[in-house]
Amino acid sequence: MKVAIVTGGSSGIGLAIAQKFYQKEIRTYSLDLNPPDDKHIAFIKCDMSKEEEVLAAIKKVEEEAGPVSYLVNNCGLQFMSPVDEFPTDKWKLLIDVMLTGTFLTTKAVLPLMKKNKFGRIINVSSVHGKLASPYKSAYVSAKHGVLGFTKVVAKEVGEFGITVNSICPGFVDTPLMRKQIKSQMELNQLSEQEVLDQIFLKNQDIKKLTSPEQVADMCAFLISESAATITGEAYNISGGWGA
């Protein structure tokens, strides 16, 4: 049985990806701060901003289950502030979790992937990996960095049968997204549909939230034999936002 790691795999997009992999009979581990509400997904508590925890978690996976064939770097968080007021500790946290964490996990799994001449690495970036929005300097910087990192690694490891790609979701229908919608409804005295139309989906051509399962399906394709020569790419799933 092949082995997968999904960072941030205990909820939202990450959980949908982990569940999709499990359905494909892949032994799947979530590296997250909280356990998933799904007993089929193995869990290792891990703070992606701490190198020692990341390396220990991956070592534990390899000892328990064997070499990692599939790695999905999905873990993320958000903090918004004008640049001149942005707390340095928050900047470091977002960069550490989303960009440095992606580097650490990739670095750790590559030796065995190279040895086995096989691997699939998927980095979940964002439409904000290609575009900018105000007050999201750390998030946008990290997600842009993920796309650049993806391209570099793809060039380095292609000869070993390893592919490395990115997915760039727009607004995805997760519990966190629903909390943001509710907050905007209360703040602006708008209905749910008005919040979607006027705030979140206004730049999309298809006025609909992406489902976590759509992102999971893209991951399933990218680890399949049908995608064996696809590498270094960044796929938007965003209803046309940023086209």
Secondary structure, 3 states (H helix, E strand, C coil): CCEEEEECCCCHHHHHHHHHHHHCCCEEEEEECCCCCCCCCEEEECCCCCHHHHHHHHHHHHHHHCCCCEEEECCCCCCCCCHHHCCHHHHHHHHHHHHHHHHHHHHHHHHHHHHHCCEEEEEECCHHHCCCCCCCHHHHHHHHHHHHHHHHHHHHHHHHCEEEEEEEECCECCHHHHHHHHHHHHHHCCCHHHHHHHHHCCCCCCCCCECHHHHHHHHHHHCCHHHCCCCCCEEEECCCCCC
